[in-house]
């Protein structure tokens, strides 16, 4: 039996899906960078906010929508991936391979 999601949870998931669709519109060479950027930002933002802090979540949703609108522009073809993001991805891959 699946748990019903609140309206706020649905909004967050919709924003994440929209961001993943945006990644597919970018040039093939830069798609991995955009994907890492999206995954890293969602992960770090979710871990920094309590699920009960509705005001903070709504603020992050508004900020995320504005940022996504900017990245959805056809003129944006690349994004900057920091060393912290790369290290985060490497640590995530390391966790997956050791647990399998």
N, C-alpha and C positions, 0 to 999 in steps of 0.2 A: 504494500500500500504506500503510495507516495504522499508526502506531506504537502499541503497546500502552501503556496508561497504568498507572502504579503505583496501589496502593491509596490512597495519600495524595492523588495527583492526582484520583482519582475522588471522594474525600471533599470536596475543595475545589470541584470542579465541581458536586457535589450540593448543597453549601451555597449556591453562587451561584444555581443553578436555583431552590432553595427561596426564596431572597431575592427573585428576580424574580417568583415566584408570589405572594409576600407583597405585592409592589407592586400587583398586580392586585386585591387584596382591599380596597385603600384607596379613599377617595373620588376620583372622577375629577379634581377640581381639584388634589389633592395628589399624585397619582401621579407627575408629572414630578419633584417634589422628592424623593420616595422613591427613584425610579430614579437620580437624580443622586447621592443619598446612598450607595446601594448600589454604583454603578459607581466613584465616587470612592474609597470605602473599600477596595474590592477592589484597585483599581489602586495606591493608595498603599501598601497593606500588601504586595502582591506585589513592588513595586519596592524595598521596604526589607529584604527577607529573601532570603537565598541559597536557591536551590532544593535545595541539599544540607543545609541546616540543618533537619533533621527535627524536632528538639525545638521550635524556634521556630514551625515550621509547625503542629505539633500544638497548641501553646499558642494560636496565632491561631485555629485551628479551634474550640477549646473556647470561647474568648472570643466568636467570631463566632456560634456556636450560641446562647450565652446571650443575646447582644444581639438576635439574630433572634427568639428566643422572646419577648422583651419587645416588639419591634415587631410581632409577629404578633397581639398582644392586640387584640381588637376595639375596646377603649377608646382605643387609639392611632390618631388620625385625621390627624395632621400631624407633620412633623419640621422641624427647623431646618436650613437650608442656609446655610453660611457664605459670606462673600465669596470666600474662597480656593477653595471648591468651584465657585462661579459662574465665577471667573476660569479655573479649570482646564477647565471645560466650554467656555468661549469659546475658549480656546487649542486645544482638541481640534477644535472646529468649524472654526477657522481653518486647521488643518493639513489637514483633509479637503478643504476647498474649494480650497486651493492645489495639492494633489496630484492633483486630478481633471482 
